Amino acid sequence: MASEASSPPGDNAAPFSVSELSAALKRTVEERFGYVRLRGEISKVTRHASGHVYLTLKDENASIDGVIWRGVVSRLDCQPDQGLEVIVTGKITTYPARSSYQIVIDSMEPAGVGALLAQLERLKAQLRSEGLFDPARKRPIPEIPSVIGVITSPTGAVIRDILHRIRDRWPCRVLVWPCVVQGDQAARQVTQALRGFAALPEGGAIARPDVLIVARGGGSIEDLWPFNDEALARAVADCPLPVISAVGHETDTTLIDFVSDRRAPTPTAAAEMATPVLSELKAGTADAERRLQRAVGRSLETRRAALAGAAARLPSMADLFGRRDQRLDLASARLASGLRAHIAAHDRRLAAAAARLTPQGLMRPIVLQAERLTALDRRAVQALQRDIRDRELRLEGTARRLPSMQRPMRQAHERLDDLSGRATRSLDRTLTRQSERLDRLGRLLESLNPDGPLDRGFARIHNADGRLVRTAAALTAGEAVSLHFRDGDRQAVVEGDTPEMATAPKARAKQPKPPTTGQGDLF
């Protein structure tokens, strides 16, 4: 307003539109600043459903809005969090809809150790609340592994220490998954190694490890920071194989130390945790074998002494079987004479039975059975003949009664014919009455049809609302009406006097009275 008031009279410079001014400011800001690095504290973090992240960077005196596009969020070194101090790189631009400027963030990194530790503590508290640090969910380390998987750098001193320690203690197969253990790609590669070992099938071409070791040498908190990654910590917690974390020295602590099944202070200690000592196992086995042999010897001596004592108390063989042998000898001596006596007795019984077997004696039962069968056949024939005679007598009696039954049957047929005729005549009369009544109702319905008079030259009048006009007083001059004839409708306009004048008395010509039809007024 002030600039307009100070403009000289007659100034005809074209004014800017709001959009033009916003576009000009946008070009000026982007050309002047371009890409910048800012340091500030994150506040008001909003994660949109589209995947974009909106936030505000502030210090003690000012603030600036920021936006991180969806494709950039997953590539950030650290994720935006409320209260985290970060250094961001991005392009300064404007948002014309609100006439404000903002930074489009392309990269983000923690501003210092204090911010890193604060972020780590918040992540640690979150995972602890989810139960990932619970000792009850940690898996035991196998005592005698056959295959050990190691996830570390293939060129550092860590892998040499682990292999040397395993070779000295428990020579077994070692599978090394090479990956970087420092920098932006470390967390992603270690996560892929954990999932790759877990995906190996049982009994496949590549043996599946019994235990995994995630190892790295010591370093600063920034060097060890990839092992504080949330995705890596969740991958360790979800791994179906037991995991030993050996990251850094004894004083170094990372997030995977809390979620792994065992934490080793050094990579060498992790190799010792994963393997037994072969010499100790051999010595233990030899000692167990010696103790087993002594125990078995003592047991055999004890049982041998017990057996000898029991045997001393047993009776001799002569005492056990002497009397039985004597009884067997006596029975054997009597066996031959007994058999001969038994055969002689059976011979005598057979001779006595044969003396009683004569032809007359054998035929007598057969003759008796034949006579009995003959008597039974004779009685059966007589009974059948009596039954036939009784049936013939009943048939003769029935034949004599047949002429007397024909007259009642004729009378019953005559009564049935009479009843059928009367029922048919009654039904015909009822149908005739109903048909006449239906004809009368049809003629009455035809006389009450409102379209009937239209065939005789009459017409129905409806006003503009579609209501039926019954009297002339219901119409006014100039009103539009609709005339309904038998073959169609026509529109008309009322002319002539107003209804008041139409109702004045006039001399009317005497018209002949229409004939009375008994139908009444249809309108």
ABEGO torsion letter per residue (X at the ends): XAAAAABBBGBABBBBBAAAAAAAAAAAAAAAAEBBBBBBBBBGBBBBAAGBBBBBBBBAABBBBBBBBAAAAAABABBBBBGBBBBBBBBBBBBAAAGBBBBBBABBBBABAAAAAAAAAAAAAAAAAAGAABAAABBBBBABBABBBBBBBAABAAAAAAAAAAAAABBBBBBBBBBBABEAAAAAAAAAAAAAAAABBBGBABBBBABBBBBBBBEBAAAAAAAABAAAAAAAAABABBBBBBBEBAABBBAAAAABABBBABAAAAAAAABBBAAAAAAAAAAAAAAAAAAAAAAAAAAAAAAAAAAAABBBAAAAAAAAAAAAAAAAAAAAAAAAAAAAAAAAAAAAAAAABBAAAAAAAAAAAAAAAAAAAAAAAAAAAAAAAAAAAAAAAAAAAAAAAAAAAAAAAAAAAAAAAAAAAAAAAAAAAAAAAAAAAAAAAAAABAAAAAAAGBBBBBBAAGBBBABAAABBBGBBBBBBBAAEBBBBBBBEBBAAAAABBBBBBBBBBBBBAGAEBAX
